[in-house]
Amino acid sequence: MANVKKGDTVLVIAGKDRGKRGTVDRVERIKRGLGVVVPGVNMAKKHMRPRSQTQQAGILDIPVPLHISNVMVICPSCEKPTRVAHAHVEGDLKRRVRVCRNCGEQMEVLK
């Protein structure tokens, strides 16, 4: 189970875009594990040729996945980058929640 999910606000902690914040657009499998796509971070140029009469050719900027180890989740309650802990919901051992290691607040209910 990944500690980062779609819609989380993350801080980039390594790479050319270190220090930037953004919202996770999607989590996907990459060659060495899991990667996250954050719009505006880790942009690459893609040269496109026209496929039909209506499509225009050009150079596009597209976001490329970052390895999941290069981002840290930002806690919604304390607004600090944090590692994520997992805890069971009281009375239900099948449901778990993500918990902030800094403030101890619950982040979201997992299944």
C-alpha positions in Angstrom: 0.0 0.0 0.0 1.4 3.4 -1.0 1.6 6.2 1.5 0.8 8.8 -1.2 -2.6 8.9 -2.9 -4.2 10.9 -5.6 -5.2 14.3 -4.4 -2.6 14.6 -1.7 -0.5 17.7 -1.4 3.2 16.8 -1.6 6.6 18.5 -1.3 9.4 17.5 -3.6 12.4 16.6 -1.5 14.9 15.5 -4.2 15.7 16.3 -7.8 15.8 19.4 -9.9 12.4 20.6 -8.6 13.3 20.3 -4.9 11.2 22.5 -2.7 8.2 22.7 -5.0 4.7 21.8 -3.7 1.8 20.4 -5.7 -1.2 18.1 -5.7 -0.8 14.5 -6.9 -2.6 14.0 -10.2 -2.1 10.2 -10.4 0.0 7.4 -8.9 1.4 4.9 -11.5 3.8 2.1 -11.8 7.2 3.0 -13.2 10.3 0.9 -13.9 11.6 1.0 -10.3 8.4 0.9 -8.2 5.8 3.6 -7.9 5.8 7.1 -9.3 3.6 10.2 -8.8 2.7 12.7 -11.4 2.5 16.3 -10.1 1.4 19.0 -12.6 4.1 21.7 -13.0 6.8 19.5 -11.5 9.4 17.4 -13.4 8.3 18.8 -16.8 9.7 17.3 -20.1 9.5 18.4 -23.7 7.6 16.2 -26.1 7.9 16.8 -29.9 4.5 16.1 -31.5 3.9 15.7 -35.2 0.4 16.3 -36.6 -1.7 13.1 -36.8 -4.5 14.7 -38.8 -5.4 17.9 -40.6 -6.9 19.5 -37.4 -4.1 18.6 -35.0 -1.2 21.1 -34.7 2.4 20.1 -34.5 4.7 21.5 -31.9 6.7 21.0 -28.7 4.6 20.3 -25.6 5.6 20.4 -21.9 4.3 17.3 -20.2 4.7 16.2 -16.6 6.8 13.1 -16.1 6.4 10.8 -13.0 8.7 11.3 -10.0 9.7 8.3 -7.9 7.5 8.1 -4.8 10.6 8.3 -2.5 11.3 11.8 -3.8 8.1 13.3 -2.4 6.8 13.8 1.1 3.1 14.2 2.0 2.1 17.5 3.6 -0.3 17.0 6.5 -3.6 18.9 6.0 -3.9 19.9 9.7 -0.4 21.0 10.6 0.8 22.0 7.1 4.2 20.3 7.6 5.8 17.6 5.4 5.6 14.4 7.3 6.1 10.7 7.1 2.9 8.7 7.2 2.0 6.2 9.9 -0.9 3.7 9.7 -3.3 3.0 12.6 -6.4 0.9 13.0 -9.8 2.5 13.6 -11.2 1.9 17.1 -13.4 -1.2 17.1 -12.7 -2.2 13.5 -9.4 -4.0 12.8 -10.0 -4.2 9.1 -10.1 -0.4 8.5 -6.9 1.7 8.8 -6.3 5.4 8.7 -3.2 7.4 7.7 -1.8 9.4 10.6 0.6 12.3 10.6 3.8 11.6 12.5 4.2 15.2 13.5 0.8 16.1 15.0 -0.8 12.7 15.3 -3.9 13.8 13.4 -5.8 11.4 11.2 -5.3 12.2 7.5 -7.9 10.0 5.7 -9.8 6.7 6.1 -8.3 3.8 4.0 -10.1 0.6 3.1 
